Amino acid sequence: LSANCPEFVMSYNGKSFEQAAPLEGLQSLTKTHSAPVVAGYASFPGVALSSAFRSLVLEVSTASGIKAYSPAFEVLPDQVVAMRVREQPILGEASVPMTFVVGLLDKHNFVAEKDVVTLVTVEWRDNPTGASLDCPEATPTCLTATTSGGYATFHVVVNTAGAGMRLRFQASLTNATLNCTGVPGCDAGFTAEVYSAPFGVLHTRPFALVLETQPPNGVSRQVLTTS
């Protein structure tokens, strides 16, 4: 490189992993860094990214307009530290399936989209009516689910009306699911749990009529009575 292009500028942008909540202070996923050229090379040590990316491409350019691009690569979420309920009903109907979705999150609130092996279970946290937590027909194992793309989805049925119900979701996380195999000091594993928000269940809509009382017989032109 000649003295006419004494500096490289590196910029990057890409498609970020899904966040469960915005990162405070993260204004843009596009930044630039500059470095001087020494013996024909520009070095960018200590570059760190505050986001997780599904696909990221680095662009390197000179003041004279020469550009080069890196191959696309990923920046994975950090170690999983928590779960969060992504979707749930606030009001359901007895015997009608309800859907709950929970996600695995790293400390920056990025979803662990590469996780497809963690087993998550669901049970009652608060159950004022003593209702049973059942599965829809043809899904006998609805109280456990394996993550897909960092999320676990549950379809459950409650056959008793009530209010103030909450569910507890739990997952045992290991080195494999934490993306930290071989990293010194990485957590060997722990149990994460999260509670749903309170929800209620209404009586199911009427679907049949039952005649409970009627007169055994009657007299013409007289009011029928059951006495």
C-alpha positions as CSV (number, residue, x, y, z in Angstrom):
1,L,0.0,0.0,0.0
2,S,1.2,3.5,-0.8
3,A,1.4,6.5,1.4
4,N,-1.7,7.8,-0.4
5,C,-3.9,5.4,1.6
6,P,-2.5,5.4,5.1
7,E,-5.6,4.1,6.9
8,F,-8.2,1.4,6.7
9,V,-11.8,1.9,7.9
10,M,-13.7,-1.2,9.1
11,S,-17.5,-1.2,9.4
12,Y,-20.0,-3.9,10.0
13,N,-23.7,-4.6,9.9
14,G,-25.9,-7.6,9.9
15,K,-29.1,-9.3,10.9
16,S,-29.2,-9.5,14.7
17,F,-30.4,-12.4,16.8
18,E,-33.8,-11.8,18.3
19,Q,-33.9,-9.8,21.5
20,A,-36.4,-10.3,24.2
21,A,-36.0,-6.6,25.2
22,P,-34.0,-3.7,23.7
23,L,-30.5,-3.3,24.9
24,E,-30.1,0.0,26.7
25,G,-27.7,2.3,24.9
26,L,-27.6,0.2,21.7
27,Q,-28.5,2.9,19.2
28,S,-27.2,1.3,16.0
29,L,-25.9,-2.0,14.7
30,T,-23.6,-0.2,12.3
31,K,-20.2,1.2,13.6
32,T,-16.9,2.1,12.2
33,H,-13.3,1.7,13.4
34,S,-10.1,3.0,11.8
35,A,-6.5,1.8,12.1
36,P,-3.3,2.9,10.5
37,V,-1.5,0.9,7.9
38,V,1.8,-0.5,9.1
39,A,4.0,-2.5,6.6
40,G,1.0,-3.0,4.4
41,Y,-1.3,-4.2,7.1
42,A,-4.0,-2.7,9.2
43,S,-4.9,-4.4,12.5
44,F,-8.1,-4.0,14.5
45,P,-7.4,-5.6,17.9
46,G,-9.9,-5.8,20.7
47,V,-13.0,-5.3,18.5
48,A,-16.1,-6.5,20.5
49,L,-19.7,-6.6,19.4
50,S,-22.5,-5.6,21.7
51,S,-25.1,-7.6,19.7
52,A,-25.5,-11.2,18.7
53,F,-25.8,-11.7,14.9
54,R,-27.3,-14.4,12.7
55,S,-25.2,-13.1,9.8
56,L,-22.5,-10.5,10.0
57,V,-20.2,-9.1,7.2
58,L,-17.2,-6.8,7.8
59,E,-16.4,-4.2,5.2
60,V,-12.8,-2.8,5.0
61,S,-12.2,0.3,3.0
62,T,-9.5,3.0,2.3
63,A,-9.9,6.7,1.9
64,S,-9.3,6.2,-1.9
65,G,-12.4,3.9,-2.1
66,I,-10.8,0.5,-2.2
67,K,-13.1,-2.0,-0.4
68,A,-13.0,-5.6,0.7
69,Y,-15.5,-7.8,2.5
70,S,-15.2,-10.6,5.0
71,P,-17.1,-13.9,4.7
72,A,-20.4,-13.9,6.6
73,F,-20.1,-15.2,10.1
74,E,-22.2,-15.5,13.3
75,V,-21.8,-13.9,16.7
76,L,-23.6,-16.2,19.1
77,P,-25.5,-15.2,22.2
78,D,-23.7,-15.3,25.5
79,Q,-24.2,-17.9,28.2
80,V,-27.9,-18.6,28.9
81,V,-28.9,-17.3,32.3
82,A,-32.7,-17.0,32.4
83,M,-36.0,-17.8,30.8
84,R,-38.8,-15.5,29.9
85,V,-42.5,-16.0,29.0
86,R,-42.9,-14.8,25.5
87,E,-46.6,-15.6,24.9
88,Q,-49.5,-16.6,27.2
89,P,-53.3,-16.0,27.5
90,I,-54.7,-13.8,30.2
91,L,-58.1,-15.4,29.9
92,G,-58.9,-18.9,28.6
93,E,-61.9,-21.2,28.3
94,A,-62.3,-24.5,30.1
95,S,-61.4,-27.5,27.9
96,V,-60.0,-25.2,25.1
97,P,-56.3,-25.6,24.6
98,M,-54.2,-22.6,25.7
99,T,-50.7,-21.8,24.3
100,F,-47.7,-20.7,26.3
101,V,-44.2,-20.0,24.8
102,V,-41.0,-19.5,26.9
103,G,-37.6,-18.5,25.6
104,L,-34.0,-19.1,26.8
105,L,-32.1,-15.8,27.2
106,D,-28.5,-14.7,27.7
107,K,-27.5,-11.9,30.0
108,H,-28.0,-9.4,27.3
109,N,-31.6,-10.6,26.6
110,F,-30.7,-12.3,23.3
111,V,-32.6,-15.5,22.6
112,A,-30.4,-18.6,22.4
113,E,-31.6,-19.4,18.9
114,K,-29.1,-22.2,18.4
115,D,-30.6,-24.2,21.3
116,V,-32.7,-27.1,20.1
117,V,-32.0,-29.6,22.9
118,T,-33.0,-28.1,26.2
119,L,-36.0,-29.9,27.8
120,V,-38.5,-27.5,29.5
121,T,-41.2,-28.7,31.9
122,V,-44.4,-27.0,33.1
123,E,-46.4,-27.4,36.2
124,W,-48.8,-25.4,38.5
125,R,-47.3,-22.5,40.4
126,D,-50.7,-21.1,41.7
127,N,-53.8,-23.2,41.4
128,P,-56.6,-21.7,43.7
129,T,-59.3,-24.0,42.3
130,G,-57.3,-27.3,42.4
131,A,-57.8,-27.8,38.7
132,S,-55.8,-30.4,36.8
133,L,-53.4,-29.4,34.1
134,D,-54.2,-31.6,31.1
135,C,-53.1,-32.2,27.5
136,P,-55.2,-31.7,24.4
137,E,-56.3,-34.9,22.7
138,A,-53.5,-36.7,20.8
139,T,-50.7,-34.8,22.7
140,P,-50.1,-36.9,25.8
141,T,-46.7,-35.3,26.5
142,C,-47.7,-31.7,26.5
143,L,-46.2,-31.0,29.9
144,T,-42.6,-31.2,28.6
145,A,-41.2,-29.6,25.4
146,T,-37.9,-29.4,23.7
147,T,-36.7,-26.0,22.6
148,S,-36.7,-25.1,19.0
149,G,-34.8,-21.9,18.0
150,G,-34.4,-21.1,21.7
151,Y,-38.2,-21.3,22.4
152,A,-40.4,-24.0,24.0
153,T,-44.1,-24.1,23.2
154,F,-46.8,-25.7,25.4
155,H,-50.4,-26.4,24.6
156,V,-52.4,-27.2,27.8
157,V,-56.0,-27.6,28.9
158,V,-57.6,-26.6,32.1
159,N,-61.1,-28.0,32.6
160,T,-62.1,-26.0,35.7
161,A,-63.1,-22.3,35.7
162,G,-61.2,-20.0,38.0
163,A,-58.9,-17.0,38.4
164,G,-55.4,-16.2,39.7
165,M,-53.8,-19.2,38.1
166,R,-50.1,-19.3,37.3
167,L,-47.7,-21.8,35.7
168,R,-44.1,-22.6,36.5
169,F,-41.6,-23.4,33.7
170,Q,-38.3,-25.1,34.5
171,A,-35.2,-26.1,32.4
172,S,-32.0,-27.8,33.4
173,L,-29.2,-26.1,31.5
174,T,-25.8,-27.8,30.8
175,N,-22.5,-26.9,29.2
176,A,-23.8,-28.0,25.8
177,T,-26.8,-25.7,26.0
178,L,-24.8,-22.8,27.4
179,N,-22.4,-22.6,24.4
180,C,-19.5,-22.5,26.8
181,T,-17.8,-25.9,26.5
182,G,-14.1,-25.5,27.2
183,V,-14.4,-21.9,28.5
184,P,-12.7,-21.5,31.9
185,G,-15.1,-20.6,34.6
186,C,-18.2,-21.3,32.5
187,D,-21.2,-22.5,34.6
188,A,-21.4,-26.3,34.5
189,G,-25.1,-26.1,34.6
190,F,-28.1,-24.9,36.7
191,T,-31.9,-24.9,36.7
192,A,-33.7,-21.9,35.3
193,E,-37.3,-21.2,36.0
194,V,-39.9,-18.6,35.2
195,Y,-43.5,-18.0,36.2
196,S,-46.4,-17.1,33.9
197,A,-48.5,-14.0,34.6
198,P,-51.8,-14.7,36.4
199,F,-54.6,-15.9,34.1
200,G,-58.2,-17.0,34.4
201,V,-60.3,-19.7,32.9
202,L,-64.0,-19.2,32.1
203,H,-66.7,-21.8,31.9
204,T,-66.9,-23.3,28.4
205,R,-69.7,-22.2,26.1
206,P,-72.9,-24.1,26.2
207,F,-73.1,-27.0,23.8
208,A,-76.1,-29.0,25.0
209,L,-79.5,-28.7,26.8
210,V,-80.8,-31.0,29.5
211,L,-84.5,-31.1,30.4
212,E,-84.5,-31.6,34.2
213,T,-88.2,-31.2,35.2
214,Q,-91.5,-31.7,33.4
215,P,-95.1,-32.6,34.4
216,P,-96.0,-36.3,34.1
217,N,-99.3,-35.5,32.3
218,G,-101.7,-32.6,31.9
219,V,-105.4,-31.6,31.4
220,S,-106.7,-29.8,28.3
221,R,-106.7,-26.0,28.6
222,Q,-105.2,-26.1,32.1
223,V,-101.7,-24.9,33.0
224,L,-99.2,-27.7,33.2
225,T,-97.6,-28.2,36.6
226,T,-95.0,-30.4,38.1
227,S,-96.8,-30.7,41.5
